[in-house]
Amino acid sequence: AQKITQTQPGMFVQEKEAVTLDCTYDTSDPSYGLFWYKQPSSGEMIFLIYQGSYDQQNATEGRYSLNFQKARKSANLVISASQLGDSAMYFCAMREAGGYNKLIFGAGTRLAVHP
Amino acid sequence: DSGVTQTPKHLITATGQRVTLRCSPRSGDLSVYWYQQSLDQGLQFLIQYYNGEERAKGNILERFSAQQFPDLHSELNLSSLELGDSALYFCASSVAPNRGVAKNIQYFGAGTRLSVL
């Protein structure tokens, strides 16, 4: 069964430093997608970055990059040059290509950026 | 702004009541998804509609129902409300999802926060 695990309930980082948020997953489908979303205190869910299981390169979107290690089934989010506005909950999610279109979410990691 | 509009933003009601949550997808998106976010269950998929038809069902209670209208907006109806139904309900939309294609980015609305008292 597909599963997403985020083992860090909370993380903190100093402003301008880089931080890595961990995500491991489990699936038997060889084709799948991994997604990261950000949820600020205001509540909305904001899409950040996508990584496909067959993508050769690690995904990058501005200050966000994904450290994708397929053999270890991990898809860690790296945020470089942290800003105060990065303080939020971060969710890792997965969609299996062979299944339905639902996203399976992890429990989330709360990131606090300190000045 | 994701382009997905959810109304109302907040809803306070009593146990046993019925409420309707509304969602307008992004322009051009045919698929709508509903998710529930609660403290104890986290983010859970409820149901998906594609171009007016139910496509997939998740952990949706029988007291809950949804539909997607010809103009593609969707409504989630919650009835016989219980205290445990208090949660943040999200609608998301995407382009036509294809089975066999993993990349299908779902864009979320701001959510409707339901409080059942």
gemmi code that builds the backbone of each chain (N, CA, C; Angstrom):
import gemmi

chains = {
    "A": [
        ("ALA", (0.850, -1.199, 0.000), (0.000, 0.000, 0.000), (0.883, 1.246, 0.000)),
        ("GLN", (0.410, 2.267, -0.654), (1.214, 3.475, -0.721), (1.181, 4.213, 0.615)),
        ("LYS", (2.324, 4.757, 0.976), (2.464, 5.421, 2.260), (3.533, 6.492, 2.168)),
        ("ILE", (3.303, 7.579, 2.865), (4.283, 8.657, 2.938), (4.645, 8.870, 4.413)),
        ("THR", (5.915, 8.970, 4.694), (6.355, 9.163, 6.075), (7.215, 10.422, 6.173)),
        ("GLN", (6.818, 11.297, 7.057), (7.622, 12.471, 7.379), (7.941, 12.367, 8.862)),
        ("THR", (9.190, 12.145, 9.174), (9.577, 11.802, 10.544), (9.877, 13.008, 11.414)),
        ("GLN", (9.927, 14.190, 10.831), (10.268, 15.400, 11.590), (9.007, 16.206, 11.854)),
        ("PRO", (8.463, 16.146, 13.061), (7.254, 16.935, 13.329), (7.548, 18.431, 13.259)),
        ("GLY", (8.754, 18.806, 13.714), (9.111, 20.209, 13.703), (10.590, 20.401, 13.423)),
        ("MET", (10.896, 21.487, 12.725), (12.283, 21.827, 12.419), (12.424, 23.334, 12.580)),
        ("PHE", (13.641, 23.770, 12.932), (13.862, 25.202, 12.866), (15.185, 25.470, 12.161)),
        ("VAL", (15.259, 26.655, 11.578), (16.443, 27.031, 10.815), (16.653, 28.529, 10.964)),
        ("GLN", (17.898, 28.931, 10.901), (18.205, 30.360, 10.929), (17.968, 30.949, 9.544)),
        ("GLU", (17.499, 32.170, 9.551), (17.300, 32.890, 8.294), (18.575, 32.832, 7.459)),
        ("LYS", (18.420, 32.637, 6.156), (19.489, 32.584, 5.157), (20.239, 31.245, 5.121)),
        ("GLU", (19.912, 30.354, 6.057), (20.520, 29.033, 6.030), (19.673, 28.103, 5.168)),
        ("ALA", (20.240, 26.950, 4.804), (19.499, 25.925, 4.080), (18.935, 24.904, 5.062)),
        ("VAL", (17.831, 24.278, 4.682), (17.216, 23.270, 5.548), (16.694, 22.143, 4.681)),
        ("THR", (16.752, 20.928, 5.211), (16.258, 19.747, 4.504), (15.110, 19.129, 5.286)),
        ("LEU", (13.999, 18.943, 4.611), (12.827, 18.290, 5.209), (12.721, 16.893, 4.621)),
        ("ASP", (12.628, 15.903, 5.491), (12.690, 14.514, 5.060), (11.331, 13.956, 4.640)),
        ("CYS", (11.371, 13.060, 3.660), (10.176, 12.365, 3.204), (10.591, 11.009, 2.663)),
        ("THR", (10.001, 9.958, 3.189), (10.182, 8.642, 2.602), (8.821, 8.123, 2.172)),
        ("TYR", (8.843, 7.231, 1.203), (7.580, 6.762, 0.648), (7.645, 5.272, 0.389)),
        ("ASP", (6.487, 4.702, 0.203), (6.407, 3.284, -0.116), (5.342, 3.095, -1.176)),
        ("THR", (5.691, 2.407, -2.232), (4.762, 2.102, -3.302), (5.271, 0.921, -4.089)),
        ("SER", (4.342, 0.195, -4.708), (4.725, -0.924, -5.578), (4.570, -0.545, -7.047)),
        ("ASP", (4.070, 0.644, -7.289), (3.895, 1.115, -8.660), (5.219, 1.692, -9.156)),
        ("PRO", (5.738, 1.226, -10.293), (7.024, 1.753, -10.774), (6.913, 3.194, -11.281)),
        ("SER", (5.712, 3.635, -11.579), (5.505, 4.994, -12.059), (4.693, 5.771, -11.033)),
        ("TYR", (5.293, 6.806, -10.502), (4.618, 7.587, -9.462), (5.170, 9.008, -9.466)),
        ("GLY", (4.451, 9.871, -8.818), (4.882, 11.254, -8.701), (4.947, 11.664, -7.245)),
        ("LEU", (5.890, 12.507, -6.943), (6.049, 13.006, -5.581), (5.892, 14.522, -5.589)),
        ("PHE", (5.187, 15.032, -4.628), (4.827, 16.448, -4.584), (5.140, 16.999, -3.195)),
        ("TRP", (5.513, 18.261, -3.167), (5.630, 18.977, -1.904), (4.688, 20.177, -1.932)),
        ("TYR", (3.988, 20.337, -0.807), (3.085, 21.472, -0.630), (3.460, 22.213, 0.641)),
        ("LYS", (3.179, 23.507, 0.625), (3.424, 24.369, 1.778), (2.087, 24.868, 2.306)),
        ("GLN", (1.916, 24.820, 3.608), (0.693, 25.336, 4.213), (1.050, 26.383, 5.261)),
        ("PRO", (0.958, 27.664, 4.908), (1.213, 28.719, 5.891), (0.127, 28.726, 6.962)),
        ("SER", (0.315, 29.568, 7.947), (-0.652, 29.627, 9.052), (-2.029, 30.070, 8.569)),
        ("SER", (-2.088, 30.730, 7.437), (-3.380, 31.156, 6.883), (-4.190, 29.967, 6.357)),
        ("GLY", (-3.549, 28.832, 6.152), (-4.293, 27.616, 5.850), (-4.254, 27.092, 4.432)),
        ("GLU", (-3.989, 27.945, 3.455), (-4.049, 27.440, 2.076), (-2.911, 26.473, 1.800)),
        ("MET", (-3.104, 25.606, 0.832), (-2.089, 24.632, 0.410), (-1.470, 25.127, -0.890)),
        ("ILE", (-0.166, 25.301, -0.871), (0.532, 25.868, -2.026), (1.459, 24.816, -2.613)),
        ("PHE", (1.282, 24.514, -3.897), (2.155, 23.557, -4.568), (3.555, 24.154, -4.722)),
        ("LEU", (4.570, 23.353, -4.401), (5.952, 23.826, -4.491), (6.744, 23.176, -5.612)),
        ("ILE", (6.731, 21.832, -5.644), (7.661, 21.147, -6.532), (7.185, 19.727, -6.773)),
        ("TYR", (7.535, 19.206, -7.958), (7.133, 17.860, -8.376), (8.357, 17.079, -8.850)),
        ("GLN", (8.351, 15.780, -8.530), (9.395, 14.868, -9.010), (8.734, 13.595, -9.511)),
        ("GLY", (9.011, 13.212, -10.744), (8.495, 11.960, -11.272), (9.478, 10.828, -11.051)),
        ("SER", (8.952, 9.634, -10.937), (9.810, 8.491, -10.614), (10.804, 8.188, -11.728)),
        ("TYR", (10.498, 8.598, -12.955), (11.397, 8.327, -14.067), (12.249, 9.530, -14.438)),
        ("ASP", (12.081, 10.624, -13.701), (12.880, 11.813, -14.010), (14.347, 11.551, -13.701)),
        ("GLN", (15.199, 11.911, -14.628), (16.631, 11.669, -14.459), (17.294, 12.689, -13.552)),
        ("GLN", (16.754, 13.890, -13.569), (17.338, 14.964, -12.778), (16.484, 15.240, -11.547)),
        ("ASN", (17.139, 15.690, -10.503), (16.390, 16.159, -9.335), (15.668, 17.453, -9.695)),
        ("ALA", (14.429, 17.570, -9.238), (13.641, 18.757, -9.560), (14.140, 19.979, -8.794)),
        ("THR", (14.047, 21.118, -9.441), (14.362, 22.385, -8.778), (13.331, 23.421, -9.198)),
        ("GLU", (12.959, 24.265, -8.237), (12.055, 25.383, -8.496), (12.509, 26.542, -7.621)),
        ("GLY", (13.307, 27.417, -8.187), (13.795, 28.552, -7.418), (14.632, 28.100, -6.238)),
        ("ARG", (14.231, 28.483, -5.026), (14.987, 28.099, -3.824), (14.667, 26.683, -3.352)),
        ("TYR", (13.721, 26.030, -4.019), (13.334, 24.670, -3.627), (14.016, 23.660, -4.543)),
        ("SER", (14.533, 22.625, -3.969), (15.049, 21.512, -4.758), (14.680, 20.225, -4.050)),
        ("LEU", (14.677, 19.174, -4.821), (14.264, 17.883, -4.290), (15.463, 16.944, -4.378)),
        ("ASN", (15.829, 16.365, -3.261), (16.894, 15.373, -3.226), (16.230, 14.005, -3.344)),
        ("PHE", (16.157, 13.498, -4.576), (15.416, 12.284, -4.879), (16.380, 11.105, -4.914)),
        ("GLN", (16.171, 10.172, -3.993), (16.990, 8.955, -3.956), (16.045, 7.771, -4.098)),
        ("LYS", (15.918, 7.310, -5.343), (14.902, 6.318, -5.665), (15.128, 5.004, -4.942)),
        ("ALA", (16.365, 4.553, -4.881), (16.650, 3.267, -4.242), (16.304, 3.300, -2.755)),
        ("ARG", (16.460, 4.461, -2.148), (16.132, 4.599, -0.725), (14.690, 5.017, -0.517)),
        ("LYS", (13.974, 5.251, -1.607), (12.591, 5.719, -1.558), (12.474, 6.963, -0.685)),
        ("SER", (13.327, 7.928, -0.991), (13.246, 9.181, -0.258), (13.186, 10.357, -1.238)),
        ("ALA", (12.513, 11.395, -0.827), (12.329, 12.589, -1.662), (12.356, 13.794, -0.738)),
        ("ASN", (13.540, 14.157, -0.320), (13.689, 15.230, 0.664), (13.643, 16.595, -0.010)),
        ("LEU", (12.969, 17.523, 0.630), (12.870, 18.903, 0.137), (13.989, 19.724, 0.748)),
        ("VAL", (14.714, 20.415, -0.105), (15.762, 21.308, 0.362), (15.329, 22.739, 0.072)),
        ("ILE", (15.324, 23.562, 1.102), (15.031, 24.976, 0.929), (16.330, 25.732, 1.179)),
        ("SER", (16.778, 26.454, 0.188), (18.024, 27.199, 0.342), (17.713, 28.632, 0.762)),
        ("ALA", (18.658, 29.268, 1.411), (18.540, 30.681, 1.791), (17.178, 30.955, 2.426)),
        ("SER", (16.891, 30.289, 3.539), (15.586, 30.385, 4.178), (15.197, 31.825, 4.476)),
        ("GLN", (13.905, 32.072, 4.329), (13.342, 33.393, 4.616), (12.286, 33.248, 5.700)),
        ("LEU", (11.994, 34.346, 6.374), (10.990, 34.295, 7.442), (9.657, 33.796, 6.909)),
        ("GLY", (9.354, 34.132, 5.678), (8.099, 33.697, 5.063), (8.035, 32.212, 4.759)),
        ("ASP", (9.128, 31.514, 4.937), (9.130, 30.063, 4.731), (8.564, 29.323, 5.942)),
        ("SER", (8.357, 30.012, 7.041), (7.772, 29.383, 8.224), (6.372, 28.891, 7.884)),
        ("ALA", (6.159, 27.590, 7.989), (4.899, 26.982, 7.555), (4.953, 25.482, 7.831)),
        ("MET", (3.830, 24.808, 7.552), (3.811, 23.343, 7.509), (4.153, 22.922, 6.089)),
        ("TYR", (4.922, 21.857, 5.970), (5.290, 21.334, 4.665), (4.850, 19.875, 4.577)),
        ("PHE", (4.137, 19.570, 3.486), (3.609, 18.242, 3.292), (4.227, 17.606, 2.050)),
        ("CYS", (4.614, 16.356, 2.204), (5.055, 15.528, 1.098), (3.856, 14.669, 0.676)),
        ("ALA", (3.667, 14.484, -0.609), (2.531, 13.704, -1.094), (2.959, 12.863, -2.289)),
        ("MET", (2.183, 11.827, -2.553), (2.505, 10.923, -3.653), (1.241, 10.564, -4.422)),
        ("ARG", (1.424, 10.373, -5.720), (0.351, 9.870, -6.552), (0.919, 8.734, -7.388)),
        ("GLU", (0.219, 7.611, -7.389), (0.627, 6.490, -8.213), (-0.009, 6.645, -9.589)),
        ("ALA", (0.789, 6.419, -10.629), (0.276, 6.587, -11.983), (-0.760, 5.523, -12.323)),
        ("GLY", (-0.585, 4.317, -11.779), (-1.485, 3.236, -12.132), (-2.770, 3.209, -11.341)),
        ("GLY", (-2.823, 4.046, -10.343), (-4.004, 4.033, -9.483), (-4.918, 5.200, -9.792)),
        ("TYR", (-5.744, 5.522, -8.845), (-6.606, 6.668, -9.012), (-5.795, 7.936, -8.804)),
        ("ASN", (-6.471, 9.037, -8.857), (-5.724, 10.287, -8.913), (-5.526, 10.950, -7.571)),
        ("LYS", (-5.872, 10.245, -6.518), (-5.768, 10.871, -5.217), (-4.315, 11.056, -4.828)),
        ("LEU", (-4.085, 12.060, -4.009), (-2.785, 12.274, -3.391), (-2.813, 11.671, -1.991)),
        ("ILE", (-1.741, 10.973, -1.670), (-1.553, 10.481, -0.302), (-0.551, 11.400, 0.363)),
        ("PHE", (-0.916, 11.943, 1.517), (-0.082, 12.924, 2.192), (0.607, 12.333, 3.411)),
        ("GLY", (1.793, 12.880, 3.699), (2.429, 12.601, 4.972), (1.835, 13.483, 6.058)),
        ("ALA", (2.339, 13.295, 7.270), (1.798, 14.026, 8.422), (2.262, 15.477, 8.471)),
        ("GLY", (3.301, 15.778, 7.706), (3.770, 17.157, 7.641), (4.909, 17.461, 8.594)),
        ("THR", (5.666, 18.490, 8.261), (6.744, 19.002, 9.109), (6.525, 20.497, 9.281)),
        ("ARG", (6.538, 20.933, 10.536), (6.393, 22.369, 10.779), (7.775, 23.010, 10.824)),
        ("LEU", (7.992, 23.959, 9.934), (9.282, 24.650, 9.849), (9.155, 26.040, 10.441)),
        ("ALA", (10.084, 26.360, 11.311), (10.150, 27.711, 11.874), (11.473, 28.337, 11.457)),
        ("VAL", (11.415, 29.494, 10.838), (12.619, 30.211, 10.432), (12.859, 31.329, 11.431)),
        ("HIS", (14.031, 31.307, 12.047), (14.369, 32.297, 13.066), (15.248, 33.390, 12.481)),
        ("PRO", (15.008, 34.647, 12.873), (15.848, 35.740, 12.349), (17.248, 35.712, 12.949)),
    ],
    "B": [
        ("ASP", (-2.121, 33.100, -5.687), (-3.498, 32.663, -5.870), (-3.520, 31.454, -6.823)),
        ("SER", (-4.086, 30.329, -6.318), (-4.086, 29.091, -7.107), (-5.095, 29.114, -8.233)),
        ("GLY", (-6.096, 29.970, -8.146), (-7.162, 29.990, -9.141), (-8.350, 29.133, -8.751)),
        ("VAL", (-8.235, 28.389, -7.663), (-9.344, 27.576, -7.157), (-10.049, 28.382, -6.067)),
        ("THR", (-11.354, 28.527, -6.200), (-12.125, 29.349, -5.271), (-13.042, 28.479, -4.430)),
        ("GLN", (-12.944, 28.653, -3.134), (-13.803, 27.910, -2.220), (-14.605, 28.888, -1.375)),
        ("THR", (-15.888, 28.582, -1.236), (-16.738, 29.384, -0.362), (-17.621, 28.467, 0.472)),
        ("PRO", (-17.973, 28.858, 1.690), (-17.426, 30.016, 2.407), (-16.049, 29.684, 2.989)),
        ("LYS", (-15.380, 30.665, 3.519), (-14.079, 30.438, 4.156), (-14.250, 29.799, 5.532)),
        ("HIS", (-15.281, 30.226, 6.218), (-15.562, 29.700, 7.548), (-17.042, 29.353, 7.647)),
        ("LEU", (-17.312, 28.302, 8.403), (-18.681, 27.861, 8.583), (-18.806, 27.336, 10.010)),
        ("ILE", (-19.743, 27.894, 10.741), (-19.989, 27.428, 12.109), (-21.423, 26.946, 12.154)),
        ("THR", (-21.601, 25.723, 12.629), (-22.938, 25.163, 12.655), (-23.069, 24.229, 13.853)),
        ("ALA", (-24.251, 23.670, 14.005), (-24.516, 22.810, 15.157), (-24.591, 21.349, 14.727)),
        ("THR", (-24.460, 20.479, 15.701), (-24.577, 19.049, 15.399), (-25.945, 18.748, 14.818)),
        ("GLY", (-25.965, 17.801, 13.892), (-27.206, 17.398, 13.264), (-27.588, 18.213, 12.042)),
        ("GLN", (-26.901, 19.314, 11.828), (-27.226, 20.172, 10.700), (-26.597, 19.679, 9.398)),
        ("ARG", (-26.972, 20.364, 8.314), (-26.433, 20.051, 6.984), (-25.829, 21.325, 6.405)),
        ("VAL", (-24.671, 21.174, 5.746), (-24.025, 22.324, 5.116), (-23.566, 21.953, 3.717)),
        ("THR", (-23.351, 22.971, 2.906), (-22.859, 22.788, 1.541), (-21.625, 23.646, 1.343)),
        ("LEU", (-20.562, 23.007, 0.895), (-19.314, 23.694, 0.591), (-19.198, 23.771, -0.931)),
        ("ARG", (-18.750, 24.925, -1.403), (-18.706, 25.137, -2.837), (-17.281, 25.342, -3.332)),
        ("CYS", (-17.034, 24.881, -4.540), (-15.697, 24.985, -5.131), (-15.795, 25.318, -6.607)),
        ("SER", (-15.036, 26.318, -7.035), (-14.892, 26.609, -8.459), (-13.471, 26.295, -8.873)),
        ("PRO", (-13.269, 25.378, -9.808), (-11.909, 24.978, -10.193), (-11.221, 26.053, -11.021)),
        ("ARG", (-9.945, 25.844, -11.233), (-9.186, 26.731, -12.110), (-9.769, 26.663, -13.508)),
        ("SER", (-9.651, 27.757, -14.231), (-10.148, 27.785, -15.588), (-9.466, 26.687, -16.417)),
        ("GLY", (-10.260, 25.868, -17.071), (-9.712, 24.814, -17.907), (-9.550, 23.471, -17.218)),
        ("ASP", (-9.607, 23.452, -15.898), (-9.467, 22.183, -15.179), (-10.794, 21.432, -15.176)),
        ("LEU", (-10.748, 20.161, -15.499), (-11.964, 19.366, -15.560), (-12.159, 18.500, -14.326)),
        ("SER", (-11.099, 18.330, -13.570), (-11.149, 17.414, -12.436), (-11.135, 18.179, -11.121)),
        ("VAL", (-11.981, 17.740, -10.215), (-12.076, 18.361, -8.896), (-11.914, 17.279, -7.831)),
        ("TYR", (-11.186, 17.601, -6.793), (-10.938, 16.681, -5.691), (-11.339, 17.358, -4.386)),
        ("TRP", (-11.840, 16.569, -3.470), (-12.129, 17.076, -2.128), (-11.269, 16.326, -1.115)),
        ("TYR", (-10.695, 17.092, -0.191), (-9.876, 16.533, 0.890), (-10.355, 17.108, 2.220)),
        ("GLN", (-10.144, 16.317, 3.253), (-10.452, 16.760, 4.613), (-9.157, 16.792, 5.408)),
        ("GLN", (-8.915, 17.885, 6.123), (-7.746, 17.972, 6.991), (-8.206, 18.140, 8.436)),
        ("SER", (-7.916, 17.144, 9.243), (-8.267, 17.217, 10.661), (-7.028, 16.917, 11.485)),
        ("LEU", (-7.075, 17.292, 12.752), (-5.908, 17.120, 13.617), (-5.553, 15.651, 13.797)),
        ("ASP", (-6.577, 14.796, 13.917), (-6.279, 13.395, 14.201), (-6.038, 12.569, 12.939)),
        ("GLN", (-6.661, 12.923, 11.816), (-6.539, 12.120, 10.593), (-5.568, 12.696, 9.574)),
        ("GLY", (-5.150, 13.932, 9.759), (-4.293, 14.554, 8.752), (-5.097, 14.883, 7.502)),
        ("LEU", (-4.415, 14.883, 6.367), (-5.062, 15.183, 5.090), (-5.539, 13.902, 4.437)),
        ("GLN", (-6.853, 13.807, 4.225), (-7.437, 12.590, 3.672), (-8.225, 12.923, 2.418)),
        ("PHE", (-8.039, 12.103, 1.397), (-8.789, 12.236, 0.163), (-10.216, 11.761, 0.381)),
        ("LEU", (-11.161, 12.555, -0.097), (-12.569, 12.183, 0.049), (-13.146, 11.643, -1.260)),
        ("ILE", (-13.090, 12.468, -2.313), (-13.754, 12.088, -3.544), (-13.211, 12.928, -4.695)),
        ("GLN", (-13.313, 12.361, -5.911), (-12.876, 13.063, -7.108), (-13.963, 13.027, -8.159)),
        ("TYR", (-14.122, 14.146, -8.858), (-15.015, 14.216, -9.993), (-14.237, 14.651, -11.215)),
        ("TYR", (-14.632, 14.094, -12.342), (-14.031, 14.486, -13.601), (-15.137, 14.774, -14.597)),
        ("ASN", (-15.206, 16.004, -15.039), (-16.168, 16.429, -16.052), (-17.597, 15.972, -15.710)),
        ("GLY", (-17.937, 16.113, -14.452), (-19.300, 15.832, -14.022), (-19.542, 14.440, -13.483)),
        ("GLU", (-18.568, 13.568, -13.642), (-18.781, 12.187, -13.191), (-17.843, 11.841, -12.045)),
        ("GLU", (-18.352, 11.061, -11.111), (-17.516, 10.592, -10.015), (-16.434, 9.678, -10.559)),
        ("ARG", (-15.186, 9.952, -10.170), (-14.075, 9.172, -10.709), (-13.441, 8.262, -9.651)),
        ("ALA", (-13.325, 8.763, -8.443), (-12.702, 7.969, -7.385), (-13.257, 8.389, -6.035)),
        ("LYS", (-13.315, 7.403, -5.146), (-13.841, 7.652, -3.808), (-12.806, 7.242, -2.783)),
        ("GLY", (-12.672, 8.044, -1.764), (-11.743, 7.721, -0.687), (-12.502, 7.462, 0.591)),
        ("ASN", (-11.996, 8.016, 1.678), (-12.603, 7.786, 2.991), (-13.768, 8.740, 3.236)),
        ("ILE", (-14.735, 8.713, 2.369), (-15.860, 9.627, 2.505), (-17.011, 8.927, 3.211)),
        ("LEU", (-17.531, 9.587, 4.239), (-18.636, 9.018, 5.000), (-19.912, 9.011, 4.165)),
        ("GLU", (-20.823, 8.106, 4.525), (-22.097, 8.052, 3.796), (-22.920, 9.313, 4.007)),
        ("ARG", (-22.669, 10.009, 5.092), (-23.385, 11.270, 5.370), (-22.904, 12.406, 4.466)),
        ("PHE", (-21.814, 12.155, 3.766), (-21.249, 13.181, 2.887), (-21.543, 12.803, 1.435)),
        ("SER", (-21.782, 13.800, 0.618), (-21.960, 13.550, -0.807), (-21.422, 14.733, -1.579)),
        ("ALA", (-21.163, 14.519, -2.829), (-20.626, 15.598, -3.652), (-21.193, 15.481, -5.051)),
        ("GLN", (-21.061, 16.562, -5.795), (-21.414, 16.525, -7.202), (-20.636, 17.610, -7.940)),
        ("GLN", (-20.518, 17.405, -9.232), (-19.886, 18.404, -10.093), (-20.903, 18.779, -11.170)),
        ("PHE", (-21.096, 20.052, -11.333), (-22.129, 20.557, -12.214), (-21.588, 20.803, -13.623)),
        ("PRO", (-22.497, 21.016, -14.598), (-22.043, 21.239, -15.982), (-21.053, 22.383, -16.130)),
        ("ASP", (-21.143, 23.398, -15.275), (-20.163, 24.492, -15.386), (-18.859, 24.143, -14.654)),
        ("LEU", (-18.754, 22.928, -14.171), (-17.578, 22.321, -13.537), (-17.373, 22.708, -12.065)),
        ("HIS", (-18.222, 23.588, -11.544), (-18.059, 23.833, -10.119), (-18.572, 22.605, -9.365)),
        ("SER", (-18.123, 22.468, -8.144), (-18.466, 21.286, -7.356), (-18.987, 21.703, -5.989)),
        ("GLU", (-19.822, 20.869, -5.439), (-20.334, 21.095, -4.091), (-20.150, 19.830, -3.258)),
        ("LEU", (-19.770, 20.041, -2.016), (-19.638, 18.940, -1.063), (-20.703, 19.156, 0.001)),
        ("ASN", (-21.597, 18.192, 0.128), (-22.689, 18.281, 1.080), (-22.394, 17.397, 2.285)),
        ("LEU", (-22.468, 17.999, 3.462), (-22.213, 17.276, 4.701), (-23.490, 17.329, 5.530)),
        ("SER", (-24.017, 16.174, 5.888), (-25.274, 16.153, 6.623), (-25.126, 15.432, 7.960)),
        ("SER", (-26.135, 15.598, 8.799), (-26.138, 14.993, 10.145), (-24.797, 15.211, 10.822)),
        ("LEU", (-24.386, 16.457, 10.832), (-23.028, 16.779, 11.277), (-22.770, 16.382, 12.722)),
        ("GLU", (-21.552, 15.914, 12.941), (-21.088, 15.522, 14.268), (-19.887, 16.392, 14.637)),
        ("LEU", (-19.576, 16.412, 15.925), (-18.444, 17.218, 16.383), (-17.163, 16.834, 15.640)),
        ("GLY", (-17.019, 15.557, 15.370), (-15.817, 15.059, 14.711), (-15.676, 15.466, 13.255)),
        ("ASP", (-16.709, 16.077, 12.696), (-16.631, 16.540, 11.307), (-15.950, 17.896, 11.220)),
        ("SER", (-15.689, 18.506, 12.361), (-14.983, 19.788, 12.364), (-13.606, 19.589, 11.744)),
        ("ALA", (-13.321, 20.363, 10.715), (-12.073, 20.173, 9.962), (-11.946, 21.279, 8.933)),
        ("LEU", (-10.809, 21.250, 8.253), (-10.590, 22.131, 7.101), (-10.833, 21.293, 5.858)),
        ("TYR", (-11.748, 21.739, 5.015), (-12.092, 20.998, 3.814), (-11.507, 21.726, 2.605)),
        ("PHE", (-10.699, 20.978, 1.865), (-10.058, 21.542, 0.691), (-10.682, 20.994, -0.576)),
        ("CYS", (-10.745, 21.871, -1.556), (-11.031, 21.473, -2.917), (-9.748, 21.703, -3.717)),
        ("ALA", (-9.463, 20.804, -4.621), (-8.326, 20.965, -5.524), (-8.804, 20.681, -6.935)),
        ("SER", (-8.094, 21.228, -7.905), (-8.447, 20.924, -9.284), (-7.196, 20.636, -10.095)),
        ("SER", (-7.390, 19.933, -11.195), (-6.284, 19.629, -12.094), (-6.830, 19.479, -13.503)),
        ("VAL", (-5.912, 19.448, -14.433), (-6.307, 19.136, -15.802), (-6.733, 17.675, -15.833)),
        ("ALA", (-7.222, 17.239, -16.969), (-7.715, 15.867, -17.077), (-6.634, 14.874, -16.674)),
        ("PRO", (-6.873, 14.109, -15.623), (-5.863, 13.155, -15.178), (-5.897, 11.903, -16.038)),
        ("ASN", (-4.768, 11.421, -16.413), (-4.685, 10.206, -17.209), (-4.084, 9.087, -16.383)),
        ("ARG", (-4.784, 7.984, -16.363), (-4.249, 6.814, -15.691), (-2.971, 6.413, -16.415)),
        ("GLY", (-1.924, 6.223, -15.686), (-0.645, 5.891, -16.296), (0.292, 7.072, -16.365)),
        ("VAL", (-0.204, 8.245, -16.016), (0.637, 9.442, -15.993), (0.685, 9.947, -14.569)),
        ("ALA", (1.874, 9.960, -14.002), (2.002, 10.331, -12.595), (1.892, 11.838, -12.385)),
        ("LYS", (2.355, 12.631, -13.385), (2.381, 14.076, -13.166), (1.008, 14.651, -13.418)),
        ("ASN", (0.362, 15.036, -12.363), (-0.944, 15.652, -12.439), (-1.055, 16.558, -11.235)),
        ("ILE", (-0.619, 17.789, -11.414), (-0.516, 18.684, -10.270), (-1.893, 19.158, -9.861)),
        ("GLN", (-2.196, 18.968, -8.609), (-3.457, 19.437, -8.063), (-3.221, 20.774, -7.382)),
        ("TYR", (-4.011, 21.747, -7.753), (-3.938, 23.084, -7.162), (-5.099, 23.235, -6.192)),
        ("PHE", (-4.757, 23.658, -4.992), (-5.725, 23.705, -3.909), (-6.326, 25.091, -3.707)),
        ("GLY", (-7.577, 25.087, -3.298), (-8.196, 26.310, -2.837), (-7.750, 26.630, -1.425)),
        ("ALA", (-8.244, 27.721, -0.888), (-7.846, 28.173, 0.446), (-8.533, 27.396, 1.558)),
        ("GLY", (-9.523, 26.579, 1.191), (-10.184, 25.740, 2.172), (-11.396, 26.389, 2.816)),
        ("THR", (-12.277, 25.536, 3.330), (-13.406, 25.976, 4.153), (-13.214, 25.358, 5.531)),
        ("ARG", (-13.137, 26.231, 6.532), (-12.970, 25.735, 7.897), (-14.344, 25.536, 8.516)),
        ("LEU", (-14.671, 24.289, 8.787), (-15.969, 23.940, 9.364), (-15.830, 23.684, 10.851)),
        ("SER", (-16.640, 24.368, 11.622), (-16.682, 24.142, 13.068), (-18.085, 23.676, 13.419)),
        ("VAL", (-18.175, 22.478, 13.992), (-19.455, 21.928, 14.425), (-19.511, 22.026, 15.944)),
        ("LEU", (-20.503, 22.756, 16.444), (-20.587, 23.005, 17.892), (-21.709, 22.191, 18.537)),
    ],
}
model = gemmi.Model(1)
for chain_id, residues in chains.items():
    chain = gemmi.Chain(chain_id)
    for i, (resn, *xyz) in enumerate(residues, 1):
        res = gemmi.Residue()
        res.name, res.seqid = resn, gemmi.SeqId(i, " ")
        for name, pos in zip(("N", "CA", "C"), xyz):
            atom = gemmi.Atom()
            atom.name, atom.element = name, gemmi.Element(name[0])
            atom.pos, atom.b_iso = gemmi.Position(*pos), 0.0
            res.add_atom(atom)
        chain.add_residue(res)
    model.add_chain(chain)
structure = gemmi.Structure()
structure.add_model(model)
structure.setup_entities()
